[in-house]
Amino acid sequence: MYILLLAVFILLGIAYLLFKANSRLNIYCTSIIIVLMYILVSYYLNRLFDFNLMVLSSYLLLSMLVIIAFILYLFWDSKKLLKNEGSRLTNYLSLSLAMWIVILIALFPVSFIVNNDVSKYIFVTYLFTTLIFTYFFGLILSCWLLAIFYSTLNSNKSIDIFLVLGSGLINNKVTPLLASRINAGLEIYQKQNNKQHLFLVSGGQGDDELRPESVAMKEYLVDKGIVEDEIICEQQSKTTYENLYFSKEMIENLPLNKPNILICTNDFHILRAMFLAKKLHFKNFYSVGSKTKSYFFTNAFIREVIAIIKMDWWFHLVIMLASIAWYILTMVNI
């Protein structure tokens, strides 16, 4: 256990350095820290009570109640999302996660009945599925913790450029989702000193849109009292990567020396935006994430985690192939 404690402290140090570097590697450090901390807390809690059966049972019961509460939340969240946003395939992610957890729980009693050949295969399959779930759930949890960190502006520095990322228009107008991104920047803007600032609104014209997003965003800012001369429109981008890529090109052409940049987007989207900004070598950048309706956040955040996983697809592929190899070898040797 002392080795685990040492590992936690080492990983905490690495995670701190990676936080400052905005590196995607901090996702994996955070995931490992979560797992190790859970093991340590479980071990020392049970050791404190001398591995009392009542304490162990209570601990397992409490864990199960937390899981059940999470499942009920996911079902409630999915029902509200499908009712308000429609039954698109991407809106079933939180429901799929809930169903996966339910299946794992349902198979739990069966998996430990190892008195016959069939149940042995069930046990190994259950263990394999649980390991895969734990791996990806750890990534989701660590991404969520990091998103909370990046959603708050942790600096008193004066901001020179408020970079607002687009998210699409409805009926040729700024959506509530997009408005929340702009308002997050406006809130920080109003707390700044009287020096001149620039709003860089980023978003091109989608296939189903009558005009570029950035034009509608500029109109929204003007209605909020921002002078037109303080607003720059980036009109080429159609993805988050392009938002940041084309915006960086425009910033480099501005007559500003090392400007402080605040990236403004939604809380579920902020983590991927920060990773892309780091990939594109942004300098002196900070972030703020606007709050999203709870029923929309969970599903959208799972979608963002999937997009983040795609950034390091080779790494996750190696993990998956190693897990599958273990599963096949184990099944063959039973």
Secondary structure, 3 states (H helix, E strand, C coil): CHHHHHHHHHHHHHHHHHHHHCCCHHHHHHHHHHHHHHHHHHHHHHHHCCCCHHHHHHHHHHHHHHHHHHHHHHHHHHHHHHHHHCCCHHHHHHHHHHHHHHHHHHHHHHHCCCCCHHHHHHHHHHHHHHHHHHHHHHHHHHHHHHHHHHHCCCCCCCCCEEEEECCCEECCEECHHHHHHHHHHHHHHCCCCCCCCEEEEECCCCCCCCCCHHHHHHHHHHHCCCCHHHEEEECCCCCHHHHHHHHHHHHHCCCCCCCCEEEEEECCCHHHHHHHHHHCCCCCEEEEEECCCHHHHHHHHHHHHHHHHHHCHHHHHHHHHHHHHHHHHHHHHC
